Every structure is written in structure tokens, then in C-alpha cells.
Amino acid sequence: MDNRPNDRITALVVEQDPFTRDLICLALERAKIEPLTASCSADALRLIHCQPVDLAIIDLLLSPDSGLDLMAQICACMPKHAPPIIALSALGFEHIVLQAIAAGARDFIMKPFSTDLLLERVFRLVSPKIGSPTSPQPTQGHNRRPQSLVRIGPAHA
């Protein structure tokens, strides 16, 4: 059961760059989503253990631990209750995207990105909560496959 005082959606934002972190938070706040922020993996893990979140937005290029390591740690320590994760990176190589999926990402967004695209992806992942705050996530919510990915390379017909 959720111990939050209201049904407001909460998103953990883990981004080392303060400008990008502030941009993400501003977009979330305008969409009535409460951001919790961290600039490193250690702070993110402390936050996620203290406060339930509906979603995590994690940059892959964190220091000293990578965003991939953080995603794997979140999924390992919360195997049945890990929030859906959106991975962010300026590196859109196919192997990076696949590593993010393997680490637990449900979606991948390349930097630079528009805040409209970010919010579209956020709402796609948290829509079950919006539709019915007390209902459990659908079984696909526990699937580690992303709902959408940035297309890498030429499209195949």
C-alpha cells in the first residue's frame, strides 16, 4: 500500500547535470508530477528506499556509478515493486539501448530531447496510476521490455 498523503504522481529524477535536472523537474511540475531529485546513484538509492515513486528517470552517464548500475540495483533490491524506468543518454548506440533495457529500462530517450516527448513517455508509463490510483499495475508493468524506443539505424520493411 502506498503511504503517500495524496495520489500525486512522484518521479525520481537522477541527472548529474543541474541544467538538465532542472529542466526535467520544471516539465514534471507543470504536469502536476512531483519530482524527487538526485545527482548520483547513492542519493537516488537513499531516496527510493525512503519514498515510494511511480517512475524513475535516470541518466546513463552518472558518476561514480553509471545509470546502468543504478537501474540494475533498483531492480535487484525491489524485484516486484521497482518503478518503471526511463533511461536518458546522449549515446544512442544500439548496444547502449540494449544495455539499458537489460538493466531494467522500460523506455529510452536520447538527449537532447523535448519536454513534450519526455512527458508523453512519462504518462504512457504511469497511465495505469492515473486511470485507477488504487488498482495494481497490469502484468506488462513488470515486464522489462520498453514500450517504445528511439529507432536506431535505418527502418526495415
GUFIZA-264005 format. One record per residue (C-alpha): residue in one letter; residue number from 0; x, y, z. Coordinates in nm, 4 decimals. Layout:
N
<type a | seq NUM | u X | v Y | w Z>
...
***
This chain:
157
<type m | seq 0 | u 0.0000 | v 0.0000 | w 0.0000>
<type d | seq 1 | u 0.1169 | v 0.3476 | w -0.0825>
<type n | seq 2 | u 0.1900 | v 0.5685 | w 0.2195>
<type r | seq 3 | u 0.1814 | v 0.8994 | w 0.0325>
<type p | seq 4 | u -0.0635 | v 1.1615 | w 0.1586>
<type n | seq 5 | u -0.2265 | v 1.2038 | w -0.1836>
<type d | seq 6 | u -0.2476 | v 1.0442 | w -0.5233>
<type r | seq 7 | u 0.0034 | v 1.2768 | w -0.6843>
<type i | seq 8 | u 0.2447 | v 1.1008 | w -0.9168>
<type t | seq 9 | u 0.6045 | v 1.1046 | w -0.7964>
<type a | seq 10 | u 0.9066 | v 1.0700 | w -1.0246>
<type l | seq 11 | u 1.2668 | v 1.0141 | w -0.9218>
<type v | seq 12 | u 1.4963 | v 1.2209 | w -1.1461>
<type v | seq 13 | u 1.8608 | v 1.1129 | w -1.1415>
<type e | seq 14 | u 2.0677 | v 1.3508 | w -1.3508>
<type q | seq 15 | u 2.4157 | v 1.4836 | w -1.2838>
<type d | seq 16 | u 2.3824 | v 1.7967 | w -1.4968>
<type p | seq 17 | u 2.1954 | v 2.0623 | w -1.2941>
<type f | seq 18 | u 2.0530 | v 2.2377 | w -1.6025>
<type t | seq 19 | u 1.9037 | v 1.9169 | w -1.7437>
<type r | seq 20 | u 1.7803 | v 1.8101 | w -1.3994>
<type d | seq 21 | u 1.6066 | v 2.1475 | w -1.3501>
<type l | seq 22 | u 1.4536 | v 2.1305 | w -1.6999>
<type i | seq 23 | u 1.3112 | v 1.7844 | w -1.6307>
<type c | seq 24 | u 1.1779 | v 1.8928 | w -1.2913>
<type l | seq 25 | u 1.0119 | v 2.2031 | w -1.4334>
<type a | seq 26 | u 0.8370 | v 1.9945 | w -1.7008>
<type l | seq 27 | u 0.7217 | v 1.7406 | w -1.4417>
<type e | seq 28 | u 0.5944 | v 2.0081 | w -1.2039>
<type r | seq 29 | u 0.3955 | v 2.1757 | w -1.4825>
<type a | seq 30 | u 0.2363 | v 1.8367 | w -1.5471>
<type k | seq 31 | u 0.1463 | v 1.8051 | w -1.1749>
<type i | seq 32 | u 0.4085 | v 1.5362 | w -1.1141>
<type e | seq 33 | u 0.6216 | v 1.5659 | w -0.8014>
<type p | seq 34 | u 0.9936 | v 1.5294 | w -0.8807>
<type l | seq 35 | u 1.2435 | v 1.3887 | w -0.6333>
<type t | seq 36 | u 1.5963 | v 1.4678 | w -0.7438>
<type a | seq 37 | u 1.9360 | v 1.3097 | w -0.7083>
<type s | seq 38 | u 2.2646 | v 1.3777 | w -0.8823>
<type c | seq 39 | u 2.4281 | v 1.0418 | w -0.8051>
<type s | seq 40 | u 2.3386 | v 0.6779 | w -0.7530>
<type a | seq 41 | u 2.3917 | v 0.6798 | w -0.3760>
<type d | seq 42 | u 2.1475 | v 0.9682 | w -0.3249>
<type a | seq 43 | u 1.8971 | v 0.8055 | w -0.5609>
<type l | seq 44 | u 1.9049 | v 0.4759 | w -0.3716>
<type r | seq 45 | u 1.8551 | v 0.6560 | w -0.0387>
<type l | seq 46 | u 1.5563 | v 0.8449 | w -0.1796>
<type i | seq 47 | u 1.3885 | v 0.5462 | w -0.3398>
<type h | seq 48 | u 1.4108 | v 0.3487 | w -0.0141>
<type c | seq 49 | u 1.2562 | v 0.6357 | w 0.1858>
<type q | seq 50 | u 0.9807 | v 0.7449 | w -0.0516>
<type p | seq 51 | u 0.7779 | v 0.5397 | w -0.2970>
<type v | seq 52 | u 0.7990 | v 0.6611 | w -0.6548>
<type d | seq 53 | u 0.5821 | v 0.5900 | w -0.9559>
<type l | seq 54 | u 0.8585 | v 0.6355 | w -1.2110>
<type a | seq 55 | u 1.2342 | v 0.6880 | w -1.2359>
<type i | seq 56 | u 1.4103 | v 0.8965 | w -1.4994>
<type i | seq 57 | u 1.7799 | v 0.8053 | w -1.4969>
<type d | seq 58 | u 2.0702 | v 0.9444 | w -1.6954>
<type l | seq 59 | u 2.3120 | v 0.6723 | w -1.8013>
<type l | seq 60 | u 2.6242 | v 0.8871 | w -1.7601>
<type l | seq 61 | u 2.6374 | v 0.9251 | w -1.3840>
<type s | seq 62 | u 2.9476 | v 0.9285 | w -1.1715>
<type p | seq 63 | u 3.0954 | v 0.7389 | w -0.9908>
<type d | seq 64 | u 2.8412 | v 0.4624 | w -1.0707>
<type s | seq 65 | u 2.6703 | v 0.4518 | w -1.4089>
<type g | seq 66 | u 2.2986 | v 0.4861 | w -1.4623>
<type l | seq 67 | u 2.3037 | v 0.1253 | w -1.5844>
<type d | seq 68 | u 2.4400 | v 0.0159 | w -1.2463>
<type l | seq 69 | u 2.1752 | v 0.2205 | w -1.0659>
<type m | seq 70 | u 1.8920 | v 0.0696 | w -1.2720>
<type a | seq 71 | u 2.0187 | v -0.2807 | w -1.2019>
<type q | seq 72 | u 2.0446 | v -0.2025 | w -0.8280>
<type i | seq 73 | u 1.6896 | v -0.0653 | w -0.8161>
<type c | seq 74 | u 1.5506 | v -0.3703 | w -0.9970>
<type a | seq 75 | u 1.7527 | v -0.6094 | w -0.7781>
<type c | seq 76 | u 1.6519 | v -0.4548 | w -0.4453>
<type m | seq 77 | u 1.2874 | v -0.4038 | w -0.5493>
<type p | seq 78 | u 1.2203 | v -0.7033 | w -0.7778>
<type k | seq 79 | u 0.8403 | v -0.6845 | w -0.7516>
<type h | seq 80 | u 0.7996 | v -0.3144 | w -0.6833>
<type a | seq 81 | u 1.0608 | v -0.1418 | w -0.8996>
<type p | seq 82 | u 0.9168 | v 0.1644 | w -1.0699>
<type p | seq 83 | u 0.9196 | v 0.1834 | w -1.4478>
<type i | seq 84 | u 1.2435 | v 0.3467 | w -1.5618>
<type i | seq 85 | u 1.3105 | v 0.5874 | w -1.8462>
<type a | seq 86 | u 1.6788 | v 0.5915 | w -1.9411>
<type l | seq 87 | u 1.8305 | v 0.9145 | w -2.0758>
<type s | seq 88 | u 2.1521 | v 0.9354 | w -2.2734>
<type a | seq 89 | u 2.3308 | v 1.1347 | w -2.5389>
<type l | seq 90 | u 2.4693 | v 0.7987 | w -2.6544>
<type g | seq 91 | u 2.2070 | v 0.6306 | w -2.8704>
<type f | seq 92 | u 2.4137 | v 0.3430 | w -2.9987>
<type e | seq 93 | u 2.2160 | v 0.0216 | w -3.0277>
<type h | seq 94 | u 2.4320 | v -0.1615 | w -2.7728>
<type i | seq 95 | u 2.3753 | v 0.1204 | w -2.5189>
<type v | seq 96 | u 1.9985 | v 0.0984 | w -2.5684>
<type l | seq 97 | u 2.0105 | v -0.2806 | w -2.5272>
<type q | seq 98 | u 2.2215 | v -0.2476 | w -2.2111>
<type a | seq 99 | u 1.9651 | v -0.0056 | w -2.0684>
<type i | seq 100 | u 1.6822 | v -0.2489 | w -2.1431>
<type a | seq 101 | u 1.8763 | v -0.5342 | w -1.9842>
<type a | seq 102 | u 1.9374 | v -0.3200 | w -1.6736>
<type g | seq 103 | u 1.5639 | v -0.2538 | w -1.6341>
<type a | seq 104 | u 1.4700 | v 0.0449 | w -1.8523>
<type r | seq 105 | u 1.1179 | v 0.0437 | w -1.9945>
<type d | seq 106 | u 1.1934 | v 0.3330 | w -2.2284>
<type f | seq 107 | u 1.4940 | v 0.5198 | w -2.3692>
<type i | seq 108 | u 1.5153 | v 0.8855 | w -2.4668>
<type m | seq 109 | u 1.8115 | v 1.0387 | w -2.6464>
<type k | seq 110 | u 1.9479 | v 1.3764 | w -2.5436>
<type p | seq 111 | u 1.8778 | v 1.6414 | w -2.6407>
<type f | seq 112 | u 1.5046 | v 1.5812 | w -2.6060>
<type s | seq 113 | u 1.1889 | v 1.7877 | w -2.5946>
<type t | seq 114 | u 1.0000 | v 1.8084 | w -2.2680>
<type d | seq 115 | u 0.6823 | v 1.7242 | w -2.4626>
<type l | seq 116 | u 0.8372 | v 1.3918 | w -2.5673>
<type l | seq 117 | u 0.9521 | v 1.3263 | w -2.2107>
<type l | seq 118 | u 0.6043 | v 1.3915 | w -2.0692>
<type e | seq 119 | u 0.4427 | v 1.1735 | w -2.3367>
<type r | seq 120 | u 0.6668 | v 0.8842 | w -2.2337>
<type v | seq 121 | u 0.6140 | v 0.9536 | w -1.8620>
<type f | seq 122 | u 0.2358 | v 0.9485 | w -1.8954>
<type r | seq 123 | u 0.2479 | v 0.6323 | w -2.1048>
<type l | seq 124 | u 0.4290 | v 0.4535 | w -1.8225>
<type v | seq 125 | u 0.2200 | v 0.5900 | w -1.5350>
<type s | seq 126 | u -0.1193 | v 0.5862 | w -1.7102>
<type p | seq 127 | u -0.2467 | v 0.2892 | w -1.5024>
<type k | seq 128 | u -0.1984 | v 0.5017 | w -1.1883>
<type i | seq 129 | u -0.3773 | v 0.7972 | w -1.3429>
<type g | seq 130 | u -0.6698 | v 0.5831 | w -1.4553>
<type s | seq 131 | u -0.7071 | v 0.3996 | w -1.1262>
<type p | seq 132 | u -0.4773 | v 0.5053 | w -0.8424>
<type t | seq 133 | u -0.5641 | v 0.2102 | w -0.6207>
<type s | seq 134 | u -0.5534 | v -0.0632 | w -0.8824>
<type p | seq 135 | u -0.2409 | v -0.2764 | w -0.9259>
<type q | seq 136 | u -0.0166 | v -0.2245 | w -1.2260>
<type p | seq 137 | u -0.1006 | v -0.4519 | w -1.5213>
<type t | seq 138 | u 0.1190 | v -0.7524 | w -1.5685>
<type q | seq 139 | u 0.3034 | v -0.5779 | w -1.8502>
<type g | seq 140 | u 0.4134 | v -0.3226 | w -1.5872>
<type h | seq 141 | u 0.6535 | v -0.5816 | w -1.4516>
<type n | seq 142 | u 0.7904 | v -0.6647 | w -1.7945>
<type r | seq 143 | u 1.1375 | v -0.5246 | w -1.8538>
<type r | seq 144 | u 1.0819 | v -0.4628 | w -2.2252>
<type p | seq 145 | u 1.0406 | v -0.0985 | w -2.3180>
<type q | seq 146 | u 0.7118 | v 0.0218 | w -2.4592>
<type s | seq 147 | u 0.8927 | v 0.2432 | w -2.7081>
<type l | seq 148 | u 1.2481 | v 0.3065 | w -2.8093>
<type v | seq 149 | u 1.4342 | v 0.5509 | w -3.0221>
<type r | seq 150 | u 1.4807 | v 0.3858 | w -3.3629>
<type i | seq 151 | u 1.8452 | v 0.3074 | w -3.4254>
<type g | seq 152 | u 1.9647 | v 0.2829 | w -3.7836>
<type p | seq 153 | u 1.7507 | v 0.2546 | w -4.0966>
<type a | seq 154 | u 1.3979 | v 0.1225 | w -4.0763>
<type h | seq 155 | u 1.3466 | v -0.2290 | w -4.2078>
<type a | seq 156 | u 1.0304 | v -0.3026 | w -4.4033>
***
